[in-house]
Amino acid sequence: MQQSENQPAGIEIALWQYSGNEGDWSRWMQSLSSDERERASTYRFERDRASFIAGRYLLRQLLSAHTRTSPSKVPLSPDKHGKLRLEGDDRLQFSLANTDGLVAVAVALGCDHLGIDCERADTEIEAAAVDSYCSADERRWLAELPAREHARAAIALWTLKESHLKALGVGLREDPRNIAFSWKDGIPVMVDGGDRDRRWHHRLVESGSQHVVALAACSQSGLPGISTRLFQDDNMPSE
């Protein structure tokens, strides 16, 4: 995939509602690195172990297609903040998120920063937690919403902020209240971002499930083209 300097970035998003079958987990493990397989074995709870394995499996499947390298041989390593990087190729940006029952991966060429996050739409967020990550204006906006919309809107704000912080590679070392959003024509935009931050683009992505998915991308070449697909495990053994 070639990318010219003046061409808008292209972003591929894959969403996967993965299997809960332990036999599948063993098969996915074969595409992981030895370090990842060792890490998977340290998870105490099966749900967490399955989420980790599925996430790394999907990430490696997508990066394998871009790098023409077998999935288990894709050279991934964490930077000083723990954010995964592709060794020897800084052009390809990617981000991984997983939550109960869903894995989301975004891959892009032509972006300076890329982040994705997902959460279950029915996650309950206590008022104290909302106060810890929402700005005063955001809290006022949430308070004005009908009760049936409040919970999902709070989740949307959290995923937007988390995707942005992941794109920066800083995680919660940055106060999420410093990043505030409002809506323009139904699209989330950062408040008081300034000229430099006009390069940032944020979207809520239709997941096809009971999950909220948010994307953050920083691109100097304009609004990225975004394609979203539901991942199908083509390596599934035939019956």
Buried (B, 14 or more C-beta within 10 A) or exposed (E): EEBEEEEBBBBBBBBBBBBEEEEBBEBBBEBBBEEBBEBBEEBEEEEBBBBBBBBBBBBBBBBBEBBEBEBBEBEBEEEEEEBBBBEEEEEBBBBBBBBEBBBBBBBBBBBBBBBBBBBBBEBEBEEEEBEEBBBEEBBEBBEEEEEEEBBBBBBBBBBBBBBBBBBBBEEEEEEBBEBBBBEEEEEBBBEEBEEEEEBBBBBBBEBEBEBBBBBBBBBEBEEBEBEBEEBEBEEEEEE
